[in-house]
Amino acid sequence: MSKLILCFITICVVTAATAYEKSDIVSAKIETCRGCSLNRLPEVKSFVMDDAPFYDKLDVKFISGAKPELIFLGNSDQELERIGLSDLSRQECNELLLEAGFNKKTKKEEF
């Protein structure tokens, strides 16, 4: 019986830690290396270098040897979700942000 209760509590804690609403997302960041694995992922590299700078409330942090990941953040920079980008296309990376409610500025708005 105690194993069953422990299992239930574990499931509840994991669910609570990963359950969030789109409205809970305050900002996001991308963590990735500048070269190595990013150079082997041309679609993701195009997203990180060419698209990411145009999103509001999105920062890119270059970490040596890090695989590309998108991290959604809540209040007080609480990590809500971490998503690996290695298997995604440039379009899929953009869709992740747009579906989460991020706004992408056009190049004209930037100047």
Backbone hydrogen bonds, N-H to C=O, Kabsch-Sander energy under -0.5 kcal/mol:
donor,donor_aa,acceptor,acceptor_aa,energy
5,I,1,M,-1.9
6,L,2,S,-2.5
7,C,3,K,-2.4
8,F,4,L,-2.2
9,I,5,I,-2.6
10,T,6,L,-2.4
11,I,7,C,-2.3
12,C,8,F,-2.3
13,V,9,I,-2.4
14,V,10,T,-2.4
15,T,11,I,-2.6
16,A,12,C,-2.5
17,A,13,V,-2.1
18,T,14,V,-1.5
19,A,15,T,-1.6
20,Y,18,T,-0.5
24,D,21,E,-1.8
25,I,22,K,-1.3
26,V,73,L,-3.1
27,S,73,L,-1.6
28,A,57,K,-2.1
29,K,71,I,-2.1
30,I,59,D,-2.7
31,E,69,E,-2.3
32,T,61,K,-1.9
33,C,66,A,-1.8
38,L,35,G,-2.1
39,N,35,G,-1.2
40,R,36,C,-0.9
41,L,38,L,-1.4
45,K,41,L,-2.9
46,S,42,P,-2.1
47,F,43,E,-1.8
48,V,44,V,-2.9
49,M,45,K,-2.8
50,D,46,S,-2.4
51,D,46,S,-0.9
51,D,47,F,-1.3
52,A,47,F,-2.9
54,F,51,D,-2.1
55,Y,52,A,-1.9
56,D,103,N,-2.0
58,L,55,Y,-0.9
59,D,28,A,-1.9
61,K,30,I,-3.6
62,F,60,V,-0.5
63,I,32,T,-2.5
63,I,61,K,-0.6
66,A,63,I,-2.3
69,E,31,E,-2.3
70,L,83,I,-3.0
71,I,29,K,-3.2
72,F,70,L,-0.5
72,F,81,E,-2.5
73,L,27,S,-3.1
74,G,78,Q,-3.1
77,D,74,G,-1.2
78,Q,75,N,-1.6
80,L,72,F,-3.0
81,E,72,F,-1.3
83,I,70,L,-3.2
85,L,68,P,-2.7
86,S,68,P,-0.6
88,L,85,L,-2.0
93,C,89,S,-2.2
94,N,90,R,-2.1
95,E,91,Q,-2.5
96,L,92,E,-1.9
97,L,93,C,-1.3
98,L,94,N,-2.4
99,E,95,E,-2.9
100,A,96,L,-1.1
101,G,98,L,-1.4
102,F,97,L,-2.5
105,K,54,F,-3.5
105,K,103,N,-0.6
110,E,106,T,-1.1
111,F,107,K,-0.8
111,F,108,K,-0.6
